[in-house]
């Protein structure tokens, strides 16, 4: 939601095509995602947040904030869309050490070198264009801290193929080159989305894809489970250096 895919000037925030308009359906999606915990296992192996100061950029309605808050020292959720930020505050009512702020990724309301982990999940879309957000994340990180970008894998079938059908201009190889050039180590993670029923699955597919692609995805998906690939990208800020 924070990236631009051309060199022309763009607004700071690109509206999300799903959660901004259908937050209740997106809640079904969040609950179904990563049913086996594979993404969290990968994150835990590559960075730490226990006792740390964490910022979740593009936190939406705060779904992941309680998971960080369970062990982190402090957690800040940053969300550019005010209605979602308000939903996040409501979700986190009574949870100590958590704050939700309304701002874009290019202007994080945090001081220089103030956090240990910057987490952005399906918020830095598709590489080229998100350079200002990456620079801002580097600014707020302490030396030794980590920037984690979790994105859907455009090259992983079947979900990535459905994404490419709706956005054929996106090139998975170009995206990989972008993150490699910006110092990230990327890992492919296979996950399983598991829904309670096919009605929930269909509702989610219809907010993620065009009608034509969503119907094709339903035909290709028996039952209520769907394999989905991700790329988990991590870049650590060098220790002992000042600035980004």
Secondary structure by P-SEA (a helix, b strand, c coil): ccccccccccccccccccccccaaaaaaaaaaccccaaaaaaaaaccccccbbbbbcccccccccccccccccbbbbbbccaaaaaaaaaaacccccbbbbbccccccccccccccbbbbcccccccccaaaaaaaaaaaccccbbbbbbbccccccaaaaaaaaacccccaaaaaaaaaaaccbbbbbbbbbbbccaaaaaaaaaaaccaaaaaaaaaaccccbbbbbbbbbbbbcccccccc
